[in-house]
Amino acid sequence: GGQNVNKLETAVQLRFDARNSPSLPEPVRARLLRMAGHRATGAGEIVITAQRFRTRERNREDALERLVALIREAAAPP
């Protein structure tokens, strides 16, 4: 059972410091951290782990796409 090895070697972790980001208005920041749920740390960082794909590059793109989607959702007026 070594099939999981490849996934772990190509997994990426994206960290975004939402609490200290100068480009997020306060209401968007608050919604973003609330929507991030368990992915938000106590320090206000959002951590997204991506391991769906076989290459690290594709996982990096996937993590970034998921972060952008989360920020867009938080930025939409409630």
Buried (B, 14 or more C-beta within 10 A) or exposed (E): EEEEEEEEEBBBEBEBEBBEBEEBEEEBBBBBBEBBEEBBBEEBBBBBEBBEBEEBEBBBBBBBEBBEEBBEEBEEEE
